């Protein structure tokens, strides 16, 4: 017997939806057995390249830290920026 799925509520904001899905089990709302694989070949990148001037010593330190973490140094810079903005 199939489980009766709950109705997904309407959300006013993306933050409200994010909070909802962090506290609810999606399997109570979505039947994943009917899911299909889809492809979005024409999506545009959501990132934008920028130029930023940093002291060479700082870049060297970033590269060393990134190497220790086995990540590209640009990814580490993005993580630091993201973490700083999240505070």
Backbone bond lengths (Angstrom), bond angles and torsions (degrees), N, CA, C in turn:
res aa  C-N    CA-C-N  psi(-1)  N-CA   C-N-CA  omega(-1)  CA-C   N-CA-C  phi
1 X - - - 1.455 - - 1.523 109.66 -
2 X 1.322 115.13 131.14 1.456 119.78 -179.30 1.519 111.01 -75.20
3 X 1.324 114.15 142.81 1.462 120.35 177.85 1.531 109.03 -75.85
4 X 1.318 117.29 137.14 1.452 122.17 176.73 1.527 108.36 -72.41
5 X 1.329 116.10 122.50 1.461 120.42 -178.07 1.523 110.94 -81.33
6 X 1.320 115.06 144.76 1.458 121.12 176.04 1.527 108.76 -78.89
7 X 1.316 116.85 155.74 1.458 121.93 179.40 1.528 108.88 -85.79
8 X 1.332 115.69 131.32 1.465 120.54 178.21 1.531 108.39 -71.62
9 X 1.325 117.39 126.12 1.462 118.87 -179.16 1.524 112.30 -70.87
10 X 1.320 116.55 162.70 1.465 122.30 174.68 1.517 107.48 -83.73
11 X 1.327 116.65 139.50 1.452 121.29 -178.12 1.516 110.32 -113.86
12 X 1.321 115.81 143.53 1.469 120.53 179.18 1.521 111.14 -82.53
13 X 1.320 116.54 -31.60 1.461 120.35 -177.59 1.526 109.92 -138.74
14 X 1.314 115.03 162.13 1.465 120.06 176.23 1.526 110.27 -65.82
15 X 1.330 116.85 -35.27 1.467 120.52 178.55 1.528 110.62 -63.80
16 X 1.317 116.68 -39.69 1.464 120.84 178.01 1.527 110.41 -63.93
17 X 1.328 116.85 -41.28 1.468 120.48 178.21 1.525 110.91 -66.02
18 X 1.330 116.65 -42.01 1.464 121.11 178.69 1.523 110.43 -59.22
19 X 1.319 116.88 -45.82 1.468 121.97 179.72 1.532 110.22 -60.93
20 X 1.337 116.79 -41.75 1.462 121.23 179.81 1.523 111.08 -60.35
21 X 1.353 117.14 -49.45 1.459 120.05 -175.57 1.518 112.33 -72.51
22 X 1.324 117.77 -19.34 1.463 119.85 175.59 1.526 111.49 -76.08
23 X 1.308 117.08 -17.69 1.462 120.51 -176.74 1.530 113.27 -116.73
24 X 1.340 118.01 2.89 1.456 121.10 -178.95 1.525 110.36 -130.22
25 X 1.318 116.46 152.13 1.456 123.43 179.47 1.527 108.79 -88.63
26 X 1.339 116.05 117.19 1.467 119.92 -176.01 1.530 112.73 -65.16
27 X 1.331 118.18 -22.18 1.466 119.45 -179.69 1.524 112.09 -68.36
28 X 1.325 117.65 -14.30 1.460 120.98 175.26 1.530 111.31 -82.43
29 X 1.347 116.39 -10.98 1.457 121.33 -175.38 1.529 113.89 -119.26
30 X 1.329 116.82 -19.55 1.463 121.25 -174.85 1.522 109.89 -130.21
31 X 1.328 116.48 134.72 1.462 121.81 175.50 1.526 107.76 -93.02
32 X 1.323 116.20 96.43 1.453 121.05 -176.14 1.525 113.20 -71.37
33 X 1.323 117.60 -13.20 1.465 119.46 179.16 1.525 111.11 -69.94
34 X 1.313 118.44 -18.19 1.463 121.85 179.12 1.532 112.06 -101.35
35 X 1.322 116.96 5.92 1.465 120.62 -178.80 1.521 110.65 -67.56
36 X 1.324 115.25 147.18 1.460 121.24 177.77 1.518 108.75 -122.33
37 X 1.319 115.97 151.33 1.459 121.33 175.58 1.525 108.23 -76.93
38 X 1.330 116.87 131.23 1.464 121.17 176.78 1.517 108.88 -126.34
39 X 1.301 115.26 158.38 1.453 121.79 -179.96 1.514 108.79 -129.93
40 X 1.327 116.70 140.11 1.459 122.29 178.23 1.529 108.29 -121.03
41 X 1.334 117.75 77.60 1.461 120.46 -172.88 1.519 114.90 -70.16
42 X 1.311 118.57 -18.96 1.462 120.56 -175.24 1.525 113.70 -104.51
43 X 1.326 116.86 18.42 1.459 119.21 178.33 1.519 109.75 -67.73
44 X 1.324 115.20 140.64 1.456 119.91 177.20 1.529 108.89 -92.89
45 X 1.322 116.02 148.65 1.450 120.22 177.73 1.520 110.00 -60.22
46 X 1.314 115.53 141.35 1.462 119.27 179.29 1.525 111.14 -97.66
47 X 1.312 116.18 7.00 1.457 119.89 177.37 1.519 109.04 -104.22
48 X 1.317 115.16 154.63 1.454 120.81 -179.99 1.525 107.71 -129.25
49 X 1.310 117.32 125.58 1.462 118.38 179.34 1.529 110.98 -69.48
50 X 1.330 115.77 141.94 1.459 121.05 176.62 1.523 108.64 -132.30
51 X 1.302 115.38 163.05 1.454 120.77 174.56 1.518 107.54 -112.18
52 X 1.319 116.07 131.09 1.457 120.93 178.22 1.525 107.51 -137.53
53 X 1.302 116.25 134.38 1.462 120.86 -178.91 1.527 108.58 -96.16
54 X 1.336 114.77 123.43 1.460 121.60 178.59 1.520 109.01 -125.99
55 X 1.319 117.47 149.06 1.468 119.65 176.07 1.533 110.26 -60.85
56 X 1.338 115.68 143.64 1.469 120.10 -178.27 1.525 111.97 -57.34
57 X 1.329 116.73 -38.65 1.460 120.03 178.93 1.518 112.45 -60.60
58 X 1.338 116.18 -38.33 1.460 120.30 178.62 1.528 110.32 -66.90
59 X 1.313 116.47 -41.74 1.461 120.52 179.10 1.528 109.88 -63.16
60 X 1.332 116.38 -42.58 1.467 119.57 177.67 1.526 111.25 -60.07
61 X 1.340 116.66 -43.65 1.472 119.85 178.74 1.523 110.92 -63.88
62 X 1.346 116.48 -40.82 1.467 120.57 177.74 1.528 110.63 -61.08
63 X 1.317 116.74 -42.92 1.464 120.00 -179.55 1.524 111.16 -64.48
64 X 1.320 116.72 -39.15 1.473 120.32 178.32 1.527 110.33 -64.02
65 X 1.347 116.63 -47.61 1.469 120.23 179.22 1.529 111.14 -62.75
66 X 1.319 116.68 -41.47 1.460 120.80 179.54 1.527 110.27 -63.74
67 X 1.320 116.67 -40.31 1.459 120.41 178.81 1.531 110.87 -62.83
68 X 1.328 116.46 -39.95 1.472 120.18 177.98 1.529 110.92 -61.55
69 X 1.331 115.61 -34.23 1.469 120.76 -177.82 1.534 111.55 -91.59
70 X 1.336 116.87 -3.59 1.460 123.05 -179.11 1.530 111.97 58.77
71 X 1.341 115.91 46.17 1.461 122.34 176.04 1.526 108.41 -132.81
72 X 1.318 118.60 154.55 1.461 120.03 174.43 1.534 110.30 -63.03
73 X 1.331 116.51 145.42 1.461 117.95 -175.91 1.528 112.29 -66.49
74 X 1.342 117.92 -28.67 1.463 119.24 176.52 1.529 110.69 -65.41
75 X 1.335 116.96 -36.29 1.467 120.75 177.75 1.521 110.05 -66.26
76 X 1.327 116.91 -36.97 1.462 120.09 178.25 1.528 110.67 -66.77
77 X 1.324 116.90 -40.37 1.470 120.39 176.48 1.530 110.02 -59.85
78 X 1.342 116.98 -45.16 1.475 120.45 178.75 1.523 110.75 -61.27
79 X 1.325 116.79 -40.11 1.465 120.14 178.57 1.518 110.81 -62.94
80 X 1.335 117.15 -44.76 1.465 120.32 179.02 1.528 110.97 -61.20
81 X 1.319 117.15 -42.93 1.470 120.73 178.63 1.528 110.02 -63.25
82 X 1.334 116.34 -47.03 1.463 120.61 -179.98 1.530 110.98 -59.16
83 X 1.338 116.05 -47.69 1.467 119.99 -179.84 1.512 111.22 -61.09
84 X 1.328 116.91 -40.27 1.462 120.63 179.07 1.511 112.59 -64.59
85 X 1.333 116.60 -38.96 1.461 120.48 178.94 1.528 112.14 -72.83
86 X 1.319 116.33 -27.34 1.468 120.49 -178.63 1.523 112.55 -73.61
87 X 1.327 117.37 -17.22 1.473 120.27 -178.10 1.503 110.89 -71.22
